[in-house]
Amino acid sequence: MALSDQDSAMMHALLSRLSSARAHLSAFPANAEANVAPIFAIAIIPVAGLMGAAVDYSRANSIKAAMQAAADATALDLVHNAFSRPTGNVSETAVKVFNASFSRREVAQVSAQSASNGVVTINATTQMATEFMGIMGVSTMTIGSRAVAMKVPGDGLGCVLALNRMNSGAVTAQGGTVANMIGCSIYDNSRNSTAMTVAGSARVSARSVSVSGGMSGNTGVTTTHGVRTNQEPIPDPYEKLQIPVYSGCDHHNFQSKKKITIDPGVYCGGLKFNAQDEVTFNPGVYIIDRGDFTVNGGAILKGTGVTIIFTSSTGSNWPTVTINGGATIDLRPASTGTYAGVLMFGDRDIPVGTIFKFNGGATQYLGGAVYFPTGEIEFAGGAGTSTNCTQLIGDTVNFTGNSGVAIDCAGYGVKPFSTTNVRLVS
């Protein structure tokens, strides 16, 4: 790795000085035997200087290479971790990280700058004492390195996210499951060694798979952009979403009757839809306060601009979801407003591990985000629909049958998610 322009200029000046010295030596009489010894003694000085300069120059390059590697590592580390560390002087942190990476005996001076957009700049300098070039008047050389790193947003093509940080099988496919993530990726935040499990004859295809821990049964996984383990967890894209303030009940233990259109409101005790029911949801927010959301085979549900929220005003009898095989579902969220892109949202106080079953099968299409941050999402459906936008975000996600999930979400208002990359940009 080349030295700085200043150091290169100094080397050229030194070589010029040595060349001049050789020229002056040519003035001595070549045929004077008595002059041979002093001429040789004088001539050896520039030769030794040139050899010494090469040694010092090589050592300086080696130090600079080590400094550059340490500066690169420091910049990447600070961008990765600066926002998770306690606030403090970024330069102090940079010095600690740099010194842990820079093993040379020379002590460098390190400084760092952190921009508000997440860009981190590392500058490192040191003074190297020369061992040979001192005879030509150059006693030290200044060596410098610079590194700039920043976060680069990912592709936003995540369609499955398990938020659990420790469970085995936080994302699971088992039995004869065939789950196709059409043009989108699976993310699993669990650090367990078997965080994602594909068992039996199950098959999962995706654009990519990113797991914070490890995988079991990855021979059943097919991707176009690879499987990555031991990755950093990604943030919950809907972590700021809140349950709306409401009071009272508009309906109690609601059951539909054949063909009906229903309106937004508070449904206490749940909603139940039976075979042969054909239900249209008018646009708006539907709050299920306790009870269950049950859809039996043969029922037809449709609606656009819909958000269904699951909560409990008493802190007990938390609602769940059960969509059985043979149900025909086509529900889609609003594209604007507080709950833009969110079709279903489960209260964060719902006990961890509560099961939400979406087993409607081929004719089940749930548009937008199905978001149960503490729930176990059990999913089998969509394979026979023109599905184009579904996000499954839960504490855990379990594929139990043939499924189709896609993330062509233009116009849906969902929040994209994917791994944020950290790159050196200078």
N, C-alpha and C positions, 0 to 999 in steps of 0.2 A: 504494500500500500504506500503510495507516494507521500512525502512530507509536504508541509505547507509551502505556499509560494515563497514566503520569506526564507524558509530553511533552504529551499532549492536555490534561491538567489545567492545565499551565503555559500553554498557548496560551489556554485559556478565561480564566485569571486575567489574562493580558496584555490580552485584548480587553475585559475588564471594567474594567481600569485606564484604557484608552483611552476607553471610554464615559463613565467618571466625569469624565475630563478635559474631554470635550466639554460635559458638564453644567455644570461650573464656569464655562466660558467664557460661558454664557448670562447670567451675572450682570453682565457689562459692559453699560453703556448703549448701546443700539443707535443712538441718534440723536446721539451725540457725534462730530462729524466728526474731532476731534483724536484720537479713540481708534481710528479705522479701521485705521491702519497697525499699531499694536501688537496690536490684536485679531487682524488677519490673520496677523501673525507668530506669535502664540501658537497660533492655530487650525491652522496648517499642521503643528505638531508632532505631534498625534495622527494627522492624515491621513498624514503621512510615516511615522509609526510603523506604522500599519496596512498601508501599502504595503510597507514594509520587512519586516514580519512575514510577509506573504504570500510575499515572495521567499525569506526564510530557511526558511519552512515547506516551500515547494516544493523547495528544495535538500536539505533534510533527508529528505524523502520519496524523492527520487531516490537519495540515498546509502543509505537503508534498503533500497530495492528491489535495488540492486546487492549490498549485504551479504547480503540474504536469498538471492539467487541463488547467491552464493559459498558461503554456509553449506549450502544444499541440495546443491550439487555436492560439497562437502567430505564431508558425511555419506555420500552415495552412494558416493564414491570409497573412503572408509575401510572401509565394509562390504564392498565388492567386493574390496578388496585387502589389508585389514589382516592376514589370516591367511597371505598369501603374502609379505608383507614381513618383513624381519628384526624380531625383537621389539625394542621400544624404547618410549619415552614417546609415548603416543598423541597427547598435546597438541602435542608438537613436530612430529609428522607432520602434524597438522591445520593448524598454522600455515603450513607449507610449501605444502600443497595449497590452503589458503584464499587465501594471497597470490598464488598463480599464477592464481586466478580473479578476484580483487578488484583491479580496475585503477584505482580512485579514488585520488586523492592522499592522502586521509585514511588514517591508519594505525589499523587496528582491533586490539583485544586479542581473541585467540581462545583458547578452551579447548575440550577435548573429553573426553567420558567414554565408555568402552566397557564395556558390561555383558557378563557371562559368556555370555549367550544371544545374543550377536552384535548387540545394539542399540547404536548409536552416537549420542550426543547432542552437538551442536555449539552453543556459545554464542559470539556475537561482539558486541562493544560498541565504540563509539568516541565521542569528544567532538568535536562540531562547533562551531567558533567562529562566532558569528553575525556578520553584516556590518551589519545594520540594527537588530536588536532590542536592541543594547547601549544605545541611548539611553533605553530603558525599563528598564534594569537587568538584562537577560537577556543575559549574555555568551557562554554556551555551552549547547548542547543535547546530552543523552545519547541516543544512538541504539543500539538493540539488535535482534539477530535470533537466532532459535533454529531448529534443524532436528534432527529425529530420524529415523533410517533403520534398517531392519532387513532381514534376509533372511527371505523368505517361501517355504516349500517349494512346489515345483511340484506338478503333478497326479499325478506318479508313473506316468504312462501310457506310458512308453517301452517299446518292444518290440524295437528294433534299435539297437545301439550299435557304432560303429567307433571303436576306441581310438587308432588311428594318428594322429599329430599332423602329418604332413607329406605323405603320399602323395596323388597325383591318383587319383581313383576309389576312395577308401577305402570308399565305398558305391557299388555299381555295379549297374545293370540294363541288359541289352543284348539285342539280337536281338528276338525276339517275346515276351519276358518280360512276364507280367502278374502283378504282385506286389501283393496287397491286405493292408495293415496294418489289421486290422479294429478300429476304435476305439482305435488306439494310434499312437505317434509314432516317427519315425526321428531318431536323433542321430548326428552325424558330427563327431568331434573334430579332423579334419585342417584345417589352416589353408591348404591349397593352394587356388589360385583355382578349380580344378575338383575340389574335394574329393569332391563327389557328382556322378556322371555317369550320365545316363539316355540311352542311345544307341539309334539305329535306331527301330524301332516299339515299343520297350519302354514299358510303362505302369506307374506306381507310384501307388497311392492310400494315404493315411495321414491320421490325425487332424491331424498337423502334421509339419513337417520343420525341424530346426534344425542348421545347419552352421557350424562355426567359420570356414571359409573361404568359398569360392564354389561355384556350381553350373554344370554344363554340361548342356544339354538339359532344362531345367526345364519346357518345354512338355509333357513327358510325365508330369508330376507333378500329381496332384489331391489337394487337402487341404480339410478343413473348417475348420481353424484357422490356415492360412497357412504360408508358407515363409519362414524367417528365416535370413539369412546373416550372417557376421561375428559369430557368437555366441561366448560363452565356452565352452571345453570343459567337460564335466561329469565328475565323478569316476567311477572304476570302482567299481560297487556291490559287487563281490566281491574287492576288492584285498587283503583280509586272509585270504582263503581259502588254506589250505596243504595240500600233499600229505601224507597220513598216513604215519606211520612204519610200515614193514613189513619183513619178511625172508622169503626163500625163495619158492618157487613152489608153488601148489596144482595147477596144470595147465600143460601145455606144448603149444603149437601146437594149441589146442582147435578141433575141428570138430564141429558138432552132427550128430546122426543122426535124421533124420525128426522124430518128436514126442518132446520132451524137456523136462524142467524142470531148470534149473541154479541153483547156489547162489553166494552172494557168495564172494570169495576173490581170490587173486592169479593172474592168467592170463598166464603168460610166453609170449611169441611170438605173442600175439594171439588173436582169436576169428574163426572163419569160419562163416557160415551160408549154406547153399545153397538152391536152389529146392526146394520141397516140404517144407522143414524148418519145424516149428512149435515155437517155443521160448518157454517161460515163464520169466521171471526172478523168482526169489524176492526178497523185500525185502532190501536191504543194499547194501554198497559193493563194487563190482567194480573191481579194479585191473588195468589192462592194462600190463604191463611189457614194453616193446618189441613189435614186430610190429604188425599191423593189425587193425582192427575192420571186417570185410567182410560185407556183407549183399547177396546177389544177388537178382535178380528172382524173385518167387514165394515167397520166404521170409516167414514170419510171426513177428514178435517182439512179445511183450507182457509187461507187468510194472508193478507199482505199488510205490512206496517204494524206487526204484532210483537209485543214483548210480554212474556209470561214470567212472573216473579214468584218464587217459592219462599215462604217465611212462616213465622208463628208469632202471634201477638202475646202468647202466654209462655213462650220459651219451651214448649213441649208439643207432643204430637206433630213433629215436624213433617211437612209434606214430602212425598216422593213422586216418582214418575214410573208408570208401567204402560208401555205401548206393546201390545201383543202382535204376533204374526198375522199378516193378512190385512192390517189396517192400511188405509190409503191416506198419506199425510202430505200436504204441501203448504207449509207455513213459512213465512218470510218476515224479517224484521223491518222496522223503519230505517231509512238511510240517514236521517238527521235527528237531532235532539239528544237528550241525556242518554238514552239507551240505543243510540245509533248502532246498527249492526248486531245487536244482541237479541236473539230470539228467546232464550231461556236463561234465567239468572237465579242461582240458589244462594240464600242467605249464608254468610260466612260462619254463622253460629250453628248451622246444621251440624250434627255430630259427624266427625271424620269417619269415613267408610260407609256412610249411608248410600245405598244402592239406587241408582236411577237407570231404569231399564228401557232402552230404545230398541226393541226387537221387532219392529214393524215389518221388516223384510224388504223385499225388492221395491215395494211401492211407498217406502218411507223417505220423504225428502224434508229435511230440516235445514232451512236456509239461515246463513249467518252463524253467530256464535251460540253454542250450547255450553253454558258456563256454570259449572258447579265446583267452586274452588276447594270444598272439603269433601266432595262426594266421589263415589266410585261410579264412573260412567260405563255401563254395559251396553255395547252397541253392535247391532246387526241390522243393516239396512242400506237403502240407497242404490244398491247395485243395478236395479232395473229402472231407475229414474234418470232424467237428464240433469242429474245433480251437477251444480257448478260452483257452489259456495257453501262450505260447511266447515266450521271450526269446532273441534271437540276439546274442551279445556276442563280438566277435573283434577282432583287429588290423584286419582289413578284412572286409567282408561283400559277397558277390557273388551277386545273384539271377540265375539262369540259365534259369528256366522258370516255369510257372504256380505260384504260391505263395499260401498263406493263413496269416497270422500274426495272433494276437489276444492280448489281455492281460487277459482276465477271470480273474484269478488268485486269487480268494478261496479260501482253504483250501490253496493250494499252497506257501506259505512262501517265495516268491521275495522278493528285495529290490527294491522299486520304484525307478525312476530317472527323472529328468526335470531340466530346467533349474530352478535355484533363482533366484527373482526377488528383486530388491532394490527396496524401496519406501520412500518417505517416509511416515512415519506421523504426523508433527507438524511 
